[in-house]
């Protein structure tokens, strides 16, 4: 399993992430070291929102809630970059960073992912915490 697949699976196991990526107004991407390692120091995420469907204030609020809930679940920081759809297109952030889309599989629209994900992520996050200590 690739590190990016691991983190995508574990993110999608979180209710807060499922709710966000199930919305038409939001796209969530993983980038940075989490694409290459199972033990990143933090989880770098890009949150792209559609200004036609979501206000900037609502997007900022969602970013704060997701950052907090993901960090609490994983036990290490989640850094969320917030861009509007037009900013993301102009900056070409996704292409430049090689970011990977976090999305619910089409065949399982209400999937909470595999049941083992929680234990796997807990084990790996514990290893990462011990390594940083």
PyMOL CGO cylinders between C-alpha atoms (Angstrom):
from pymol import cmd
from pymol.cgo import CYLINDER

trace = [
    CYLINDER, 0.00, 0.00, 0.00, 1.27, 3.47, -0.90, 0.3, 1, 1, 1, 1, 1, 1,
    CYLINDER, 1.27, 3.47, -0.90, 1.53, 6.08, 1.85, 0.3, 1, 1, 1, 1, 1, 1,
    CYLINDER, 1.53, 6.08, 1.85, -0.93, 8.33, -0.02, 0.3, 1, 1, 1, 1, 1, 1,
    CYLINDER, -0.93, 8.33, -0.02, -3.48, 5.48, -0.17, 0.3, 1, 1, 1, 1, 1, 1,
    CYLINDER, -3.48, 5.48, -0.17, -2.97, 4.81, 3.53, 0.3, 1, 1, 1, 1, 1, 1,
    CYLINDER, -2.97, 4.81, 3.53, -3.63, 8.42, 4.52, 0.3, 1, 1, 1, 1, 1, 1,
    CYLINDER, -3.63, 8.42, 4.52, -6.59, 8.74, 2.12, 0.3, 1, 1, 1, 1, 1, 1,
    CYLINDER, -6.59, 8.74, 2.12, -8.19, 5.63, 3.60, 0.3, 1, 1, 1, 1, 1, 1,
    CYLINDER, -8.19, 5.63, 3.60, -7.66, 6.83, 7.15, 0.3, 1, 1, 1, 1, 1, 1,
    CYLINDER, -7.66, 6.83, 7.15, -8.90, 10.34, 6.44, 0.3, 1, 1, 1, 1, 1, 1,
    CYLINDER, -8.90, 10.34, 6.44, -12.05, 8.95, 4.84, 0.3, 1, 1, 1, 1, 1, 1,
    CYLINDER, -12.05, 8.95, 4.84, -12.67, 6.87, 7.96, 0.3, 1, 1, 1, 1, 1, 1,
    CYLINDER, -12.67, 6.87, 7.96, -13.24, 10.15, 9.85, 0.3, 1, 1, 1, 1, 1, 1,
    CYLINDER, -13.24, 10.15, 9.85, -16.80, 11.46, 9.91, 0.3, 1, 1, 1, 1, 1, 1,
    CYLINDER, -16.80, 11.46, 9.91, -15.71, 15.12, 9.63, 0.3, 1, 1, 1, 1, 1, 1,
    CYLINDER, -15.71, 15.12, 9.63, -13.72, 14.36, 6.48, 0.3, 1, 1, 1, 1, 1, 1,
    CYLINDER, -13.72, 14.36, 6.48, -16.51, 12.25, 4.97, 0.3, 1, 1, 1, 1, 1, 1,
    CYLINDER, -16.51, 12.25, 4.97, -18.92, 15.15, 5.44, 0.3, 1, 1, 1, 1, 1, 1,
    CYLINDER, -18.92, 15.15, 5.44, -16.52, 17.64, 3.85, 0.3, 1, 1, 1, 1, 1, 1,
    CYLINDER, -16.52, 17.64, 3.85, -15.54, 15.59, 0.80, 0.3, 1, 1, 1, 1, 1, 1,
    CYLINDER, -15.54, 15.59, 0.80, -19.15, 14.57, 0.24, 0.3, 1, 1, 1, 1, 1, 1,
    CYLINDER, -19.15, 14.57, 0.24, -19.98, 18.21, -0.50, 0.3, 1, 1, 1, 1, 1, 1,
    CYLINDER, -19.98, 18.21, -0.50, -19.95, 19.65, -4.02, 0.3, 1, 1, 1, 1, 1, 1,
    CYLINDER, -19.95, 19.65, -4.02, -18.34, 22.84, -2.73, 0.3, 1, 1, 1, 1, 1, 1,
    CYLINDER, -18.34, 22.84, -2.73, -15.18, 21.21, -1.29, 0.3, 1, 1, 1, 1, 1, 1,
    CYLINDER, -15.18, 21.21, -1.29, -12.20, 19.24, -2.61, 0.3, 1, 1, 1, 1, 1, 1,
    CYLINDER, -12.20, 19.24, -2.61, -9.56, 17.88, -0.24, 0.3, 1, 1, 1, 1, 1, 1,
    CYLINDER, -9.56, 17.88, -0.24, -6.04, 16.92, -1.32, 0.3, 1, 1, 1, 1, 1, 1,
    CYLINDER, -6.04, 16.92, -1.32, -3.01, 15.38, 0.43, 0.3, 1, 1, 1, 1, 1, 1,
    CYLINDER, -3.01, 15.38, 0.43, 0.44, 16.71, -0.42, 0.3, 1, 1, 1, 1, 1, 1,
    CYLINDER, 0.44, 16.71, -0.42, 3.90, 16.85, 1.10, 0.3, 1, 1, 1, 1, 1, 1,
    CYLINDER, 3.90, 16.85, 1.10, 5.68, 14.13, 3.03, 0.3, 1, 1, 1, 1, 1, 1,
    CYLINDER, 5.68, 14.13, 3.03, 2.49, 12.09, 3.65, 0.3, 1, 1, 1, 1, 1, 1,
    CYLINDER, 2.49, 12.09, 3.65, 2.62, 11.09, -0.02, 0.3, 1, 1, 1, 1, 1, 1,
    CYLINDER, 2.62, 11.09, -0.02, 5.92, 9.33, 0.63, 0.3, 1, 1, 1, 1, 1, 1,
    CYLINDER, 5.92, 9.33, 0.63, 5.96, 8.16, 4.24, 0.3, 1, 1, 1, 1, 1, 1,
    CYLINDER, 5.96, 8.16, 4.24, 3.72, 6.45, 6.75, 0.3, 1, 1, 1, 1, 1, 1,
    CYLINDER, 3.72, 6.45, 6.75, 5.30, 8.57, 9.53, 0.3, 1, 1, 1, 1, 1, 1,
    CYLINDER, 5.30, 8.57, 9.53, 5.11, 12.25, 8.54, 0.3, 1, 1, 1, 1, 1, 1,
    CYLINDER, 5.11, 12.25, 8.54, 5.72, 14.98, 11.13, 0.3, 1, 1, 1, 1, 1, 1,
    CYLINDER, 5.72, 14.98, 11.13, 2.43, 16.52, 10.08, 0.3, 1, 1, 1, 1, 1, 1,
    CYLINDER, 2.43, 16.52, 10.08, -0.28, 15.92, 7.51, 0.3, 1, 1, 1, 1, 1, 1,
    CYLINDER, -0.28, 15.92, 7.51, -0.32, 18.54, 4.75, 0.3, 1, 1, 1, 1, 1, 1,
    CYLINDER, -0.32, 18.54, 4.75, -3.76, 19.00, 3.24, 0.3, 1, 1, 1, 1, 1, 1,
    CYLINDER, -3.76, 19.00, 3.24, -5.19, 21.36, 0.66, 0.3, 1, 1, 1, 1, 1, 1,
    CYLINDER, -5.19, 21.36, 0.66, -8.82, 22.39, 0.97, 0.3, 1, 1, 1, 1, 1, 1,
    CYLINDER, -8.82, 22.39, 0.97, -10.27, 23.90, -2.22, 0.3, 1, 1, 1, 1, 1, 1,
    CYLINDER, -10.27, 23.90, -2.22, -13.67, 25.54, -2.00, 0.3, 1, 1, 1, 1, 1, 1,
    CYLINDER, -13.67, 25.54, -2.00, -16.10, 26.92, -4.58, 0.3, 1, 1, 1, 1, 1, 1,
    CYLINDER, -16.10, 26.92, -4.58, -16.89, 30.58, -3.82, 0.3, 1, 1, 1, 1, 1, 1,
    CYLINDER, -16.89, 30.58, -3.82, -20.18, 30.20, -5.70, 0.3, 1, 1, 1, 1, 1, 1,
    CYLINDER, -20.18, 30.20, -5.70, -21.34, 27.58, -3.19, 0.3, 1, 1, 1, 1, 1, 1,
    CYLINDER, -21.34, 27.58, -3.19, -19.48, 28.43, 0.03, 0.3, 1, 1, 1, 1, 1, 1,
    CYLINDER, -19.48, 28.43, 0.03, -18.54, 31.78, 1.57, 0.3, 1, 1, 1, 1, 1, 1,
    CYLINDER, -18.54, 31.78, 1.57, -14.96, 32.51, 2.55, 0.3, 1, 1, 1, 1, 1, 1,
    CYLINDER, -14.96, 32.51, 2.55, -16.04, 32.71, 6.20, 0.3, 1, 1, 1, 1, 1, 1,
    CYLINDER, -16.04, 32.71, 6.20, -17.66, 29.27, 6.00, 0.3, 1, 1, 1, 1, 1, 1,
    CYLINDER, -17.66, 29.27, 6.00, -14.58, 27.85, 4.30, 0.3, 1, 1, 1, 1, 1, 1,
    CYLINDER, -14.58, 27.85, 4.30, -12.33, 29.28, 7.03, 0.3, 1, 1, 1, 1, 1, 1,
    CYLINDER, -12.33, 29.28, 7.03, -14.58, 27.80, 9.70, 0.3, 1, 1, 1, 1, 1, 1,
    CYLINDER, -14.58, 27.80, 9.70, -14.52, 24.41, 7.98, 0.3, 1, 1, 1, 1, 1, 1,
    CYLINDER, -14.52, 24.41, 7.98, -10.73, 24.58, 7.74, 0.3, 1, 1, 1, 1, 1, 1,
    CYLINDER, -10.73, 24.58, 7.74, -10.44, 25.21, 11.50, 0.3, 1, 1, 1, 1, 1, 1,
    CYLINDER, -10.44, 25.21, 11.50, -12.85, 22.38, 12.37, 0.3, 1, 1, 1, 1, 1, 1,
    CYLINDER, -12.85, 22.38, 12.37, -11.17, 19.89, 10.04, 0.3, 1, 1, 1, 1, 1, 1,
    CYLINDER, -11.17, 19.89, 10.04, -7.69, 20.80, 11.21, 0.3, 1, 1, 1, 1, 1, 1,
    CYLINDER, -7.69, 20.80, 11.21, -8.69, 20.31, 14.83, 0.3, 1, 1, 1, 1, 1, 1,
    CYLINDER, -8.69, 20.31, 14.83, -10.63, 17.07, 14.33, 0.3, 1, 1, 1, 1, 1, 1,
    CYLINDER, -10.63, 17.07, 14.33, -7.98, 15.47, 12.10, 0.3, 1, 1, 1, 1, 1, 1,
    CYLINDER, -7.98, 15.47, 12.10, -5.17, 16.40, 14.51, 0.3, 1, 1, 1, 1, 1, 1,
    CYLINDER, -5.17, 16.40, 14.51, -7.14, 15.02, 17.46, 0.3, 1, 1, 1, 1, 1, 1,
    CYLINDER, -7.14, 15.02, 17.46, -7.84, 11.76, 15.66, 0.3, 1, 1, 1, 1, 1, 1,
    CYLINDER, -7.84, 11.76, 15.66, -4.29, 11.27, 14.36, 0.3, 1, 1, 1, 1, 1, 1,
    CYLINDER, -4.29, 11.27, 14.36, -2.42, 12.61, 17.37, 0.3, 1, 1, 1, 1, 1, 1,
    CYLINDER, -2.42, 12.61, 17.37, -0.21, 14.93, 15.32, 0.3, 1, 1, 1, 1, 1, 1,
    CYLINDER, -0.21, 14.93, 15.32, -0.72, 18.23, 13.45, 0.3, 1, 1, 1, 1, 1, 1,
    CYLINDER, -0.72, 18.23, 13.45, -2.76, 18.60, 10.29, 0.3, 1, 1, 1, 1, 1, 1,
    CYLINDER, -2.76, 18.60, 10.29, -1.79, 21.67, 8.28, 0.3, 1, 1, 1, 1, 1, 1,
    CYLINDER, -1.79, 21.67, 8.28, -4.61, 22.75, 5.97, 0.3, 1, 1, 1, 1, 1, 1,
    CYLINDER, -4.61, 22.75, 5.97, -3.98, 25.18, 3.15, 0.3, 1, 1, 1, 1, 1, 1,
    CYLINDER, -3.98, 25.18, 3.15, -7.19, 26.88, 2.01, 0.3, 1, 1, 1, 1, 1, 1,
    CYLINDER, -7.19, 26.88, 2.01, -7.65, 28.07, -1.58, 0.3, 1, 1, 1, 1, 1, 1,
    CYLINDER, -7.65, 28.07, -1.58, -10.68, 29.05, -3.60, 0.3, 1, 1, 1, 1, 1, 1,
    CYLINDER, -10.68, 29.05, -3.60, -11.22, 27.13, -6.83, 0.3, 1, 1, 1, 1, 1, 1,
    CYLINDER, -11.22, 27.13, -6.83, -9.97, 30.10, -8.89, 0.3, 1, 1, 1, 1, 1, 1,
    CYLINDER, -9.97, 30.10, -8.89, -6.88, 30.55, -6.67, 0.3, 1, 1, 1, 1, 1, 1,
    CYLINDER, -6.88, 30.55, -6.67, -6.08, 26.85, -7.03, 0.3, 1, 1, 1, 1, 1, 1,
    CYLINDER, -6.08, 26.85, -7.03, -6.37, 27.05, -10.81, 0.3, 1, 1, 1, 1, 1, 1,
    CYLINDER, -6.37, 27.05, -10.81, -4.25, 30.21, -11.06, 0.3, 1, 1, 1, 1, 1, 1,
    CYLINDER, -4.25, 30.21, -11.06, -1.53, 28.94, -8.71, 0.3, 1, 1, 1, 1, 1, 1,
    CYLINDER, -1.53, 28.94, -8.71, -1.53, 25.40, -10.14, 0.3, 1, 1, 1, 1, 1, 1,
    CYLINDER, -1.53, 25.40, -10.14, -0.89, 24.26, -6.54, 0.3, 1, 1, 1, 1, 1, 1,
    CYLINDER, -0.89, 24.26, -6.54, -2.22, 20.72, -7.10, 0.3, 1, 1, 1, 1, 1, 1,
    CYLINDER, -2.22, 20.72, -7.10, 0.02, 20.13, -10.12, 0.3, 1, 1, 1, 1, 1, 1,
    CYLINDER, 0.02, 20.13, -10.12, 3.07, 21.82, -8.62, 0.3, 1, 1, 1, 1, 1, 1,
    CYLINDER, 3.07, 21.82, -8.62, 2.85, 19.82, -5.37, 0.3, 1, 1, 1, 1, 1, 1,
    CYLINDER, 2.85, 19.82, -5.37, 1.69, 16.54, -6.94, 0.3, 1, 1, 1, 1, 1, 1,
    CYLINDER, 1.69, 16.54, -6.94, -1.27, 16.59, -4.56, 0.3, 1, 1, 1, 1, 1, 1,
    CYLINDER, -1.27, 16.59, -4.56, -3.60, 13.57, -4.41, 0.3, 1, 1, 1, 1, 1, 1,
    CYLINDER, -3.60, 13.57, -4.41, -7.38, 13.98, -4.22, 0.3, 1, 1, 1, 1, 1, 1,
    CYLINDER, -7.38, 13.98, -4.22, -9.12, 12.51, -1.16, 0.3, 1, 1, 1, 1, 1, 1,
    CYLINDER, -9.12, 12.51, -1.16, -12.46, 11.27, -2.42, 0.3, 1, 1, 1, 1, 1, 1,
    CYLINDER, -12.46, 11.27, -2.42, -15.10, 8.74, -1.50, 0.3, 1, 1, 1, 1, 1, 1,
    CYLINDER, -15.10, 8.74, -1.50, -14.97, 5.79, -3.93, 0.3, 1, 1, 1, 1, 1, 1,
    CYLINDER, -14.97, 5.79, -3.93, -17.81, 5.97, -6.49, 0.3, 1, 1, 1, 1, 1, 1,
    CYLINDER, -17.81, 5.97, -6.49, -18.89, 2.41, -5.75, 0.3, 1, 1, 1, 1, 1, 1,
    CYLINDER, -18.89, 2.41, -5.75, -19.29, 3.18, -2.04, 0.3, 1, 1, 1, 1, 1, 1,
    CYLINDER, -19.29, 3.18, -2.04, -20.77, 6.67, -1.65, 0.3, 1, 1, 1, 1, 1, 1,
    CYLINDER, -20.77, 6.67, -1.65, -21.46, 6.26, 2.09, 0.3, 1, 1, 1, 1, 1, 1,
    CYLINDER, -21.46, 6.26, 2.09, -18.45, 4.14, 2.86, 0.3, 1, 1, 1, 1, 1, 1,
    CYLINDER, -18.45, 4.14, 2.86, -16.62, 4.62, 6.11, 0.3, 1, 1, 1, 1, 1, 1,
    CYLINDER, -16.62, 4.62, 6.11, -13.65, 2.70, 4.67, 0.3, 1, 1, 1, 1, 1, 1,
    CYLINDER, -13.65, 2.70, 4.67, -12.11, -0.40, 6.09, 0.3, 1, 1, 1, 1, 1, 1,
    CYLINDER, -12.11, -0.40, 6.09, -12.57, -1.24, 9.75, 0.3, 1, 1, 1, 1, 1, 1,
    CYLINDER, -12.57, -1.24, 9.75, -8.85, -1.86, 10.24, 0.3, 1, 1, 1, 1, 1, 1,
    CYLINDER, -8.85, -1.86, 10.24, -7.94, 1.69, 9.28, 0.3, 1, 1, 1, 1, 1, 1,
    CYLINDER, -7.94, 1.69, 9.28, -8.31, 3.06, 12.80, 0.3, 1, 1, 1, 1, 1, 1,
    CYLINDER, -8.31, 3.06, 12.80, -6.00, 0.49, 14.37, 0.3, 1, 1, 1, 1, 1, 1,
    CYLINDER, -6.00, 0.49, 14.37, -3.43, 0.91, 11.59, 0.3, 1, 1, 1, 1, 1, 1,
    CYLINDER, -3.43, 0.91, 11.59, -3.36, 4.67, 11.88, 0.3, 1, 1, 1, 1, 1, 1,
    CYLINDER, -3.36, 4.67, 11.88, -3.18, 4.50, 15.69, 0.3, 1, 1, 1, 1, 1, 1,
    CYLINDER, -3.18, 4.50, 15.69, -0.20, 2.15, 15.49, 0.3, 1, 1, 1, 1, 1, 1,
    CYLINDER, -0.20, 2.15, 15.49, 1.65, 4.28, 12.96, 0.3, 1, 1, 1, 1, 1, 1,
    CYLINDER, 1.65, 4.28, 12.96, 0.85, 7.55, 14.74, 0.3, 1, 1, 1, 1, 1, 1,
    CYLINDER, 0.85, 7.55, 14.74, 2.15, 6.04, 18.00, 0.3, 1, 1, 1, 1, 1, 1,
    CYLINDER, 2.15, 6.04, 18.00, 5.39, 5.08, 16.25, 0.3, 1, 1, 1, 1, 1, 1,
    CYLINDER, 5.39, 5.08, 16.25, 5.71, 8.61, 14.84, 0.3, 1, 1, 1, 1, 1, 1,
    CYLINDER, 5.71, 8.61, 14.84, 5.08, 10.16, 18.27, 0.3, 1, 1, 1, 1, 1, 1,
    CYLINDER, 5.08, 10.16, 18.27, 7.76, 7.96, 19.86, 0.3, 1, 1, 1, 1, 1, 1,
    CYLINDER, 7.76, 7.96, 19.86, 10.20, 8.88, 17.07, 0.3, 1, 1, 1, 1, 1, 1,
    CYLINDER, 10.20, 8.88, 17.07, 9.64, 12.63, 17.68, 0.3, 1, 1, 1, 1, 1, 1,
    CYLINDER, 9.64, 12.63, 17.68, 10.01, 12.30, 21.49, 0.3, 1, 1, 1, 1, 1, 1,
]
cmd.load_cgo(trace, "trace")
